Amino acid sequence: GYGRAVLTLLDESGRDTQWIFAGCDDAAIDHFHRHRMTPSQRGAALHERHRVGGSFVVPSTEAIGHGGLPAPSPPRNPPPLLFVPLHGSKGTLAGTLMLDRLHGGEAPGVVALSPLELFASQMAHAIEKKRFDQAVRSMQTRLSAAQEQLMQAEKLSAIGQLISGVAHELNNPLAGIMGFAQLILKSETNAQVRKNLDRIYN
């Protein structure tokens, strides 16, 4: 029986990351972004004295700035806001669902809220699963990049070993040539031959 809703998604450190609106016009959404609740204000609103089952029925007078949405007009005696927390698998708060503009009647009790809380729990697990999937994809991308770098490093290492092997294979016969050139240089007296032997040795 609520006329508008705001789903606020939170990151692991409890900061707002995304908002989804239902039943709100552009002016209400703009107002919300200018006046949205801070994490500490949200914590004050989600106080034990407002708890009804697993949710929180917060009187408009205590919902700081009417939860960020424009207050209904006329502002006298507006119905309370309903906050349904979205708890993940380890009890972490994945987000909150805020419902406003209750049409007639009183705020729902524990029995009426239990199907909504069950749905909110399933929604929190779905959000958590999506985040895990995104984290896995991100890690797979990083792993692929690291594997590519490792393959490049292995290729360079193989090329280095090949060059080292070729150099070694060339050095052995060259050492013999240099040794013999030095021996001949010691006994040779012809200037032209010495010049050619120097060239060979160098």
C-alpha positions as CSV (number, residue, x, y, z in Angstrom):
1,G,0.0,0.0,0.0
2,Y,2.9,2.4,-0.4
3,G,3.1,5.0,-3.1
4,R,6.8,5.3,-3.6
5,A,10.0,3.5,-2.9
6,V,13.8,4.0,-2.9
7,L,16.2,1.1,-3.1
8,T,19.6,2.2,-1.8
9,L,22.5,-0.2,-2.6
10,L,25.6,0.0,-0.4
11,D,29.2,-1.1,-0.9
12,E,31.2,-3.2,1.6
13,S,32.1,-0.1,3.7
14,G,28.4,1.0,4.0
15,R,28.6,3.9,1.4
16,D,25.8,4.5,-1.0
17,T,26.6,3.3,-4.5
18,Q,23.3,3.2,-6.4
19,W,19.6,4.2,-6.1
20,I,16.5,2.8,-7.8
21,F,13.3,4.7,-7.5
22,A,9.7,3.7,-7.9
23,G,6.7,6.0,-7.9
24,C,8.9,9.1,-7.8
25,D,8.8,11.9,-10.4
26,D,11.9,13.7,-11.6
27,A,11.4,16.5,-9.0
28,A,11.3,14.0,-6.1
29,I,14.4,12.2,-7.4
30,D,16.3,15.5,-7.7
31,H,15.2,16.5,-4.2
32,F,16.4,13.1,-2.9
33,H,19.8,13.5,-4.4
34,R,20.2,17.0,-2.8
35,H,18.9,15.8,0.6
36,R,19.6,12.1,0.8
37,M,20.4,10.6,4.2
38,T,24.0,10.1,5.3
39,P,25.1,6.7,6.6
40,S,25.0,8.1,10.2
41,Q,21.5,9.5,9.7
42,R,20.4,6.2,8.2
43,G,21.9,4.4,11.3
44,A,20.0,6.8,13.6
45,A,16.7,6.1,11.7
46,L,17.3,2.3,11.9
47,H,17.2,2.3,15.7
48,E,15.8,-0.5,17.8
49,R,12.9,1.6,19.1
50,H,11.5,1.6,15.5
51,R,12.0,-2.1,14.9
52,V,9.0,-4.1,13.8
53,G,10.1,-7.6,13.0
54,G,13.2,-7.3,10.8
55,S,12.1,-3.9,9.5
56,F,11.9,-0.3,10.9
57,V,8.8,1.8,11.0
58,V,10.2,5.3,11.4
59,P,7.8,8.2,12.3
60,S,8.1,11.1,9.8
61,T,9.2,13.4,12.7
62,E,12.2,11.1,13.3
63,A,13.0,10.3,9.6
64,I,15.6,12.9,9.0
65,G,14.5,15.1,6.1
66,H,11.8,12.6,5.4
67,G,14.4,10.1,4.2
68,G,15.6,12.5,1.5
69,L,12.2,12.6,-0.3
70,P,10.0,15.6,-0.3
71,A,7.6,15.6,2.6
72,P,4.0,15.1,1.7
73,S,1.8,18.1,1.6
74,P,-0.1,19.1,3.7
75,P,2.8,18.2,6.0
76,R,0.6,17.6,9.0
77,N,0.8,14.1,10.5
78,P,2.4,12.3,7.5
79,P,2.5,8.5,7.7
80,P,5.7,6.8,8.9
81,L,8.4,5.6,6.6
82,L,9.1,1.9,6.3
83,F,12.8,0.8,6.0
84,V,13.5,-2.8,5.1
85,P,17.2,-3.7,5.4
86,L,18.7,-6.0,2.8
87,H,21.0,-8.3,4.7
88,G,23.5,-10.4,2.8
89,S,24.7,-13.9,3.7
90,K,27.0,-12.9,6.5
91,G,24.6,-10.3,8.0
92,T,26.3,-7.5,6.0
93,L,23.9,-4.7,4.9
94,A,23.7,-4.8,1.1
95,G,21.2,-2.0,1.0
96,T,17.9,-0.6,2.3
97,L,14.4,-0.4,0.8
98,M,12.6,2.8,1.9
99,L,8.8,2.9,1.4
100,D,6.8,6.1,1.6
101,R,3.3,7.4,1.2
102,L,1.3,4.7,2.9
103,H,-2.2,4.7,1.4
104,G,-4.7,4.5,4.2
105,G,-4.6,2.2,7.2
106,E,-1.8,1.9,9.7
107,A,1.8,0.9,9.2
108,P,2.1,-2.9,8.6
109,G,2.8,-5.2,11.5
110,V,5.2,-8.2,11.9
111,V,2.9,-10.6,10.0
112,A,2.3,-8.3,7.1
113,L,6.0,-7.5,6.8
114,S,7.3,-11.0,6.8
115,P,6.7,-11.7,3.0
116,L,8.4,-8.4,2.2
117,E,11.3,-9.2,4.4
118,L,11.7,-12.6,2.8
119,F,11.7,-11.0,-0.6
120,A,14.2,-8.4,0.6
121,S,16.5,-11.2,1.9
122,Q,16.3,-12.9,-1.5
123,M,17.0,-9.6,-3.2
124,A,20.1,-9.1,-1.0
125,H,21.4,-12.5,-1.9
126,A,20.9,-11.8,-5.6
127,I,22.8,-8.4,-5.3
128,E,25.5,-10.2,-3.3
129,K,25.8,-12.9,-6.0
130,K,26.0,-10.3,-8.8
131,R,28.8,-8.5,-6.9
132,F,30.6,-11.8,-6.4
133,D,30.2,-12.6,-10.1
134,Q,31.6,-9.1,-11.0
135,A,34.5,-9.6,-8.6
136,V,35.2,-13.1,-10.2
137,R,35.1,-11.6,-13.7
138,S,37.5,-8.8,-12.7
139,M,39.9,-11.3,-11.1
140,Q,39.7,-13.5,-14.2
141,T,40.6,-10.5,-16.4
142,R,43.5,-9.7,-14.1
143,L,44.6,-13.3,-14.1
144,S,44.5,-13.5,-17.9
145,A,46.6,-10.3,-18.1
146,A,49.1,-11.7,-15.7
147,Q,49.2,-15.0,-17.6
148,E,49.8,-13.0,-20.8
149,Q,52.7,-11.1,-19.2
150,L,54.1,-14.4,-17.9
151,M,54.0,-15.9,-21.4
152,Q,55.7,-12.9,-22.8
153,A,58.4,-13.2,-20.0
154,E,58.8,-16.9,-20.8
155,K,59.2,-16.1,-24.5
156,L,61.8,-13.5,-23.8
157,S,63.6,-15.9,-21.5
158,A,63.6,-18.6,-24.2
159,I,65.0,-16.1,-26.7
160,G,67.7,-15.1,-24.1
161,Q,68.6,-18.8,-23.6
162,L,68.7,-19.3,-27.4
163,I,71.0,-16.3,-27.9
164,S,73.2,-17.4,-25.0
165,G,73.5,-20.9,-26.6
166,V,74.3,-19.4,-30.0
167,A,76.9,-17.1,-28.4
168,H,78.5,-20.1,-26.6
169,E,78.6,-22.1,-29.8
170,L,80.3,-19.2,-31.6
171,N,82.7,-18.5,-28.8
172,N,84.3,-21.9,-28.8
173,P,85.6,-21.9,-32.4
174,L,86.4,-18.2,-32.1
175,A,88.6,-18.8,-29.1
176,G,90.6,-21.3,-31.1
177,I,91.0,-18.9,-34.0
178,M,92.1,-16.1,-31.6
179,G,94.6,-18.4,-29.9
180,F,96.1,-19.5,-33.2
181,A,96.2,-15.9,-34.5
182,Q,98.1,-14.8,-31.4
183,L,100.6,-17.7,-31.8
184,I,101.3,-16.8,-35.5
185,L,101.6,-13.1,-34.6
186,K,104.5,-13.9,-32.3
187,S,106.5,-15.6,-35.0
188,E,105.4,-13.6,-38.1
189,T,107.7,-10.8,-39.4
190,N,106.0,-9.8,-42.7
191,A,104.1,-6.5,-42.1
192,Q,101.2,-7.2,-44.4
193,V,100.7,-10.6,-42.9
194,R,100.8,-9.1,-39.3
195,K,98.2,-6.5,-40.4
196,N,95.9,-9.3,-41.6
197,L,96.5,-11.4,-38.5
198,D,95.7,-8.4,-36.2
199,R,92.5,-7.9,-38.1
200,I,91.6,-11.6,-37.6
201,Y,92.5,-11.4,-33.9
202,N,90.5,-8.2,-33.3
